[in-house]
Amino acid sequence: MFADFWMNCIGRESLIAADDTWGLLAVLCVGVFISIWSEQKYRWASKISGAIVALLIAMVLANLGIIPTSCVLYDDIVWGVIVPMAIPMLLLQCNLKRIWKETGRMLILFFIGAAGTTVGAFLAFNLLKGLYVNVDDLARVASIMTGSYIGGGVNFAAMASQYAAGADVTAAATVADNLLMAAYFFVLIAISGSAFFRKRFKHPMIQEVESGTGAQEAKTQAAAFWSRKEISLKDIALNVAYAVSVVLLSRLIAGLFDGFEPNGLFMNFVVRFLGSQYVWITTFSVLVATFADKQVKALNGSQEIGTYLIYLFFFVIGVPANIYTVITKSPLLLALTTIMVITNMLFCFVGAKLFKYNLEDAIIASNANIGGPTTAAGMAISQGWTALVGPAMLIGTMGYVIGNYLGTVVAIALGL
């Protein structure tokens, strides 16, 4: 409707032309600034996350015809350059030795939840494939959400870039995911206060907070978590040089497997797995984070720069979210994501019960799977479970690693 309006008024389908790169870049950067600012200033925005605010801003602007739904900036720059660059910087937090040492048994529960996500992907796909028009698109979304529901938005970006299901389907999947995520976080909070769950799990941190102890410490943790950090020009230069080098090396190695058509199911899987640039980006990044930890500790700004780049990605995936497509395609995709999340939660809570973990452990482990490290740490902070803030971040960054691998495995297993 608005495309026709702008076509009649100015002779093109959007107010800002698709080839007006600077105009679109200004909208993109201002939109991301507003989303980050609102997330840190307003409670409602922090509840839904700045990434979702960015997506909603883009969705509104695109549906009003202010910005185009496709252009070189989105397709070649953000998808092709920004997303691959962001992942190596974010994975610098993933020191496997530190994760294993400091997270204790919660890491085991996190792995159980990751297995639940993967099982949920296959279960949801097989339940819904008879109802969905394009089975390949459904498989792509299942693989994307496998990565996302093991490591959060970073893995969504990687898997969506690798197994693009079409801009409208990816956007519809994102909207379905966001609707579910909002409900999911409320469910987790409700579980923490549920007499049913409290009766069946130990919950020492919940008792501590409700008794009035630890609240001031939680406030201090939250302030420290979002504090300004020192960063130098050299840090910025080294972060960018490192990220670009990792992506280049990964693309070169992945390219060696192009054109191979091996015989046998297993060898076909191996070649396709090793032909993924994101498998190699993940592998090299984790090796650097684990075995060059002293150098990584001296490098500031990686998490901030990487997160900013991912926010640019979330703005762009909101652009093609045509309202009609969301209404017609999101219900089934919402069913797929719901099945996956419920399966993850069942694995986490049953696992916690079997291994005699605390209720707080199960909640944070599931959150670290579904939402990633920042949402898990944010929930730990908001609930006053200060002892779980560090482990939440660490196991969540572990999800960045295995999410990319398992998302690729699901895609190949489903025939992509």
Beta strands, then each sheet from edge to edge (+ up, - down):
end
